[in-house]
Amino acid sequence: MLVSLQLADSAFPSGFYTLSHSLEGFAQARAVDQDTLPLLLADLLRHGVGPSDATALALAHRAVGEGAPERVAEIDRYLYATKLNSEMRRAATRTGRQLLDLAEEVFDRPEITAYHRTVLGRAAPGTQAVVAGVVYAATAVPVREAVTADLFAFCASFAGAALRLRLTDHRRAQRLLRGAAPVIEETAELAVRRELADVGATVFVADAMSGRHERAEARLFAS
């Protein structure tokens, strides 16, 4: 539990604070406001991060537990290939590699060190979700708790971006997080049941907003 709390803490320097998860694109297009923010977050959980990143995290966690590092790299490459634009791919690998580098120092587990070498050797891209799966498995956090913690970290990052984009205030942001709890539970339950062939998001408007965002003249966030 303490590992989960540490990794999900917004103060943990994984780089999540630099991401808006396409929210800035929605804000630039004036396609979201404080009333529709919870609906957008729920859709991103159910149809975006849940079937893609959360599922890949669960699969990577399972592969580490089975002692199959080559399987972890396969999942990593597969997830990377499902990212439809360069902005999302860069965001996933930048935060993943940062997490991997820091986790090796903080937790000092051989599984983390070994996968760090795999990523440095360019045998795998090092996406955030797969790296998180490795770290959680190496530190003995059960898979369901690992997926739930990472989904909460996503929501906290999303809420933080909404604050900086002035789409909400601090009180509403806390209600946003609490309101997302049932969706997080639902999304985590489905993620731990899926297989590799199921990995992939279907939030095409978010993909389009991200594509517009990476070509925007001014950007506050990396995604």
Kinemage of the C-alpha trace (Angstrom):
@kinemage 1
@onewidth
@group {chain A} dominant
@subgroup {mainchain}
@vectorlist {calphas} color= white
{ca met a 1} P 0.000 0.000 0.000
{ca leu a 2} L 2.828 2.412 0.826
{ca val a 3} L 4.427 1.823 -2.575
{ca ser a 4} L 1.086 2.516 -4.273
{ca leu a 5} L 0.650 5.727 -2.309
{ca gln a 6} L 4.151 6.870 -3.200
{ca leu a 7} L 3.810 6.158 -6.924
{ca ala a 8} L 0.335 7.716 -7.162
{ca asp a 9} L 1.395 10.851 -5.275
{ca ser a 10} L 1.381 13.909 -7.543
{ca ala a 11} L 4.713 14.873 -5.947
{ca phe a 12} L 6.381 11.758 -7.391
{ca pro a 13} L 8.451 13.181 -10.295
{ca ser a 14} L 7.335 10.837 -13.066
{ca gly a 15} L 6.537 13.688 -15.444
{ca phe a 16} L 2.760 13.238 -15.267
{ca tyr a 17} L 2.424 16.899 -14.279
{ca thr a 18} L 3.600 17.880 -17.782
{ca leu a 19} L 0.673 16.073 -19.451
{ca ser a 20} L -2.954 17.069 -19.960
{ca his a 21} L -3.962 13.766 -21.641
{ca ser a 22} L -5.529 15.686 -24.577
{ca leu a 23} L -7.443 18.018 -22.237
{ca glu a 24} L -5.559 21.093 -23.441
{ca gly a 25} L -6.635 20.265 -26.991
{ca phe a 26} L -10.263 20.093 -25.871
{ca ala a 27} L -9.842 23.402 -24.028
{ca gln a 28} L -8.268 25.083 -27.058
{ca ala a 29} L -11.221 23.915 -29.176
{ca arg a 30} L -13.651 25.074 -26.464
{ca ala a 31} L -15.079 21.566 -26.492
{ca val a 32} L -15.140 21.102 -22.696
{ca asp a 33} L -16.169 23.158 -19.671
{ca gln a 34} L -16.499 22.577 -15.926
{ca asp a 35} L -19.839 20.813 -16.396
{ca thr a 36} L -18.681 18.367 -19.071
{ca leu a 37} L -15.256 17.734 -17.494
{ca pro a 38} L -16.453 14.687 -15.465
{ca leu a 39} L -18.022 13.160 -18.578
{ca leu a 40} L -14.811 13.562 -20.546
{ca leu a 41} L -12.767 11.994 -17.753
{ca ala a 42} L -15.162 9.037 -17.545
{ca asp a 43} L -14.949 8.488 -21.311
{ca leu a 44} L -11.149 8.657 -21.273
{ca leu a 45} L -11.064 6.073 -18.484
{ca arg a 46} L -13.565 3.667 -20.013
{ca his a 47} L -12.534 3.881 -23.650
{ca gly a 48} L -8.994 5.247 -23.563
{ca val a 49} L -6.620 4.581 -20.699
{ca gly a 50} L -8.608 1.579 -19.434
{ca pro a 51} L -8.450 -0.686 -22.488
{ca ser a 52} L -4.987 0.573 -23.449
{ca asp a 53} L -2.595 1.635 -20.676
{ca ala a 54} L -4.341 -0.007 -17.712
{ca thr a 55} L -4.664 -3.279 -19.600
{ca ala a 56} L -1.014 -3.184 -20.675
{ca leu a 57} L -0.013 -2.483 -17.070
{ca ala a 58} L -1.913 -5.535 -15.859
{ca leu a 59} L -0.384 -7.716 -18.578
{ca ala a 60} L 3.145 -6.487 -17.835
{ca his a 61} L 2.583 -7.087 -14.131
{ca arg a 62} L 1.516 -10.657 -14.892
{ca ala a 63} L 4.536 -11.234 -17.159
{ca val a 64} L 6.964 -10.044 -14.480
{ca gly a 65} L 5.333 -12.408 -12.001
{ca glu a 66} L 5.770 -15.269 -14.472
{ca gly a 67} L 9.441 -14.412 -15.015
{ca ala a 68} L 8.931 -13.562 -18.701
{ca pro a 69} L 10.886 -10.364 -19.455
{ca glu a 70} L 10.648 -10.922 -23.207
{ca arg a 71} L 6.864 -10.889 -22.831
{ca val a 72} L 7.053 -7.536 -21.022
{ca ala a 73} L 9.007 -6.065 -23.949
{ca glu a 74} L 6.440 -7.454 -26.382
{ca ile a 75} L 3.600 -5.790 -24.459
{ca asp a 76} L 5.582 -2.554 -24.390
{ca arg a 77} L 6.083 -2.554 -28.150
{ca tyr a 78} L 2.431 -3.426 -28.734
{ca leu a 79} L 1.153 -0.602 -26.546
{ca tyr a 80} L 3.517 1.875 -28.205
{ca ala a 81} L 2.197 0.853 -31.627
{ca thr a 82} L -1.382 1.646 -30.567
{ca lys a 83} L -0.504 5.288 -29.831
{ca leu a 84} L -1.825 7.031 -32.937
{ca asn a 85} L 0.205 10.234 -32.940
{ca ser a 86} L 3.738 11.250 -32.104
{ca glu a 87} L 2.705 13.457 -29.176
{ca met a 88} L 1.115 10.555 -27.310
{ca arg a 89} L 4.046 8.257 -28.096
{ca arg a 90} L 6.561 10.807 -26.832
{ca ala a 91} L 4.521 11.461 -23.699
{ca ala a 92} L 4.245 7.738 -22.927
{ca thr a 93} L 7.938 7.010 -23.362
{ca arg a 94} L 9.265 10.157 -21.713
{ca thr a 95} L 7.268 9.570 -18.534
{ca gly a 96} L 7.963 5.839 -18.676
{ca arg a 97} L 11.712 6.228 -18.931
{ca gln a 98} L 11.720 8.834 -16.196
{ca leu a 99} L 9.726 6.508 -13.940
{ca leu a 100} L 12.034 3.605 -14.739
{ca asp a 101} L 15.192 5.576 -14.016
{ca leu a 102} L 13.873 6.886 -10.709
{ca ala a 103} L 12.276 3.594 -9.623
{ca glu a 104} L 15.567 1.758 -10.083
{ca glu a 105} L 17.174 4.129 -7.598
{ca val a 106} L 14.255 4.318 -5.144
{ca phe a 107} L 13.200 0.662 -4.974
{ca asp a 108} L 16.442 -1.158 -5.919
{ca arg a 109} L 14.786 -4.273 -7.342
{ca pro a 110} L 16.525 -6.551 -9.897
{ca glu a 111} L 13.444 -6.722 -12.133
{ca ile a 112} L 13.439 -2.931 -12.474
{ca thr a 113} L 17.172 -2.801 -13.183
{ca ala a 114} L 16.872 -5.530 -15.812
{ca tyr a 115} L 14.039 -3.785 -17.612
{ca his a 116} L 15.886 -0.479 -17.461
{ca arg a 117} L 18.722 -2.155 -19.362
{ca thr a 118} L 16.234 -3.513 -21.886
{ca val a 119} L 14.861 -0.031 -22.552
{ca leu a 120} L 18.314 1.580 -22.660
{ca gly a 121} L 19.301 -1.112 -25.163
{ca arg a 122} L 16.338 -0.076 -27.343
{ca ala a 123} L 14.758 -3.530 -27.196
{ca ala a 124} L 11.571 -1.895 -25.837
{ca pro a 125} L 10.250 1.685 -25.935
{ca gly a 126} L 9.581 2.056 -22.184
{ca thr a 127} L 5.982 3.236 -22.152
{ca gln a 128} L 4.728 4.550 -18.819
{ca ala a 129} L 2.040 1.919 -18.301
{ca val a 130} L 4.321 -1.052 -18.925
{ca val a 131} L 7.094 0.413 -16.788
{ca ala a 132} L 4.549 0.963 -14.008
{ca gly a 133} L 3.522 -2.674 -14.324
{ca val a 134} L 7.137 -3.733 -13.900
{ca val a 135} L 7.645 -1.472 -10.887
{ca tyr a 136} L 4.448 -2.517 -9.146
{ca ala a 137} L 5.142 -6.216 -9.717
{ca ala a 138} L 8.757 -5.885 -8.564
{ca thr a 139} L 7.615 -4.208 -5.330
{ca ala a 140} L 4.949 -6.877 -4.666
{ca val a 141} L 1.909 -4.655 -5.167
{ca pro a 142} L -1.009 -6.904 -6.260
{ca val a 143} L -2.167 -6.331 -9.819
{ca arg a 144} L -5.634 -4.968 -9.064
{ca glu a 145} L -4.237 -2.460 -6.576
{ca ala a 146} L -1.518 -1.512 -9.072
{ca val a 147} L -4.018 -0.827 -11.851
{ca thr a 148} L -6.288 1.125 -9.515
{ca ala a 149} L -3.429 3.261 -8.205
{ca asp a 150} L -2.210 4.077 -11.702
{ca leu a 151} L -5.721 4.985 -12.856
{ca phe a 152} L -6.048 7.302 -9.868
{ca ala a 153} L -2.696 8.878 -10.758
{ca phe a 154} L -4.057 9.498 -14.264
{ca cys a 155} L -7.170 11.136 -12.837
{ca ala a 156} L -5.137 13.288 -10.459
{ca ser a 157} L -2.952 14.394 -13.371
{ca phe a 158} L -6.069 15.177 -15.424
{ca ala a 159} L -7.557 17.193 -12.548
{ca gly a 160} L -4.294 19.066 -12.090
{ca ala a 161} L -4.289 19.959 -15.784
{ca ala a 162} L -7.894 21.154 -15.499
{ca leu a 163} L -6.841 23.440 -12.650
{ca arg a 164} L -3.967 24.928 -14.618
{ca leu a 165} L -6.220 25.387 -17.645
{ca arg a 166} L -8.775 27.142 -15.399
{ca leu a 167} L -11.484 24.636 -16.242
{ca thr a 168} L -12.135 23.993 -12.556
{ca asp a 169} L -11.180 25.125 -9.064
{ca his a 170} L -9.660 23.169 -6.180
{ca arg a 171} L -12.964 22.210 -4.590
{ca arg a 172} L -14.515 21.050 -7.851
{ca ala a 173} L -11.321 19.159 -8.659
{ca gln a 174} L -11.733 17.092 -5.496
{ca arg a 175} L -15.349 16.371 -6.389
{ca leu a 176} L -14.159 15.374 -9.852
{ca leu a 177} L -11.758 12.829 -8.351
{ca arg a 178} L -14.335 11.450 -5.955
{ca gly a 179} L -16.908 11.219 -8.715
{ca ala a 180} L -14.465 9.227 -10.843
{ca ala a 181} L -14.004 6.549 -8.156
{ca pro a 182} L -16.760 4.171 -9.418
{ca val a 183} L -15.441 4.500 -12.972
{ca ile a 184} L -11.908 3.753 -11.777
{ca glu a 185} L -13.157 0.608 -10.038
{ca glu a 186} L -15.101 -0.488 -13.114
{ca thr a 187} L -12.162 0.232 -15.420
{ca ala a 188} L -9.676 -1.624 -13.214
{ca glu a 189} L -11.945 -4.675 -13.028
{ca leu a 190} L -12.110 -4.892 -16.816
{ca ala a 191} L -8.408 -4.180 -17.342
{ca val a 192} L -7.211 -7.161 -15.311
{ca arg a 193} L -9.378 -9.494 -17.416
{ca arg a 194} L -8.174 -8.487 -20.882
{ca glu a 195} L -5.488 -10.035 -23.079
{ca leu a 196} L -2.884 -8.424 -25.332
{ca ala a 197} L -5.104 -8.507 -28.418
{ca asp a 198} L -7.604 -6.319 -26.543
{ca val a 199} L -5.126 -3.478 -25.980
{ca gly a 200} L -6.108 -0.259 -27.730
{ca ala a 201} L -8.099 2.916 -27.161
{ca thr a 202} L -11.221 4.027 -29.020
{ca val a 203} L -11.342 7.693 -28.061
{ca phe a 204} L -10.999 9.079 -31.557
{ca val a 205} L -12.016 12.644 -30.674
{ca ala a 206} L -9.268 12.704 -28.039
{ca asp a 207} L -6.795 11.456 -30.663
{ca ala a 208} L -7.895 14.252 -32.991
{ca met a 209} L -7.571 16.842 -30.220
{ca ser a 210} L -4.097 15.562 -29.432
{ca gly a 211} L -3.161 15.811 -33.104
{ca arg a 212} L -4.355 19.411 -33.200
{ca his a 213} L -2.549 20.131 -29.949
{ca glu a 214} L 0.847 18.995 -31.201
{ca arg a 215} L 0.578 21.528 -34.039
{ca ala a 216} L -0.703 24.387 -31.871
{ca glu a 217} L 1.333 27.591 -31.783
{ca ala a 218} L 1.264 27.765 -27.982
{ca arg a 219} L 1.102 24.832 -25.561
{ca leu a 220} L 1.182 24.654 -21.783
{ca phe a 221} L 1.386 20.840 -21.685
{ca ala a 222} L 3.392 18.209 -23.559
{ca ser a 223} L 0.205 16.340 -24.489
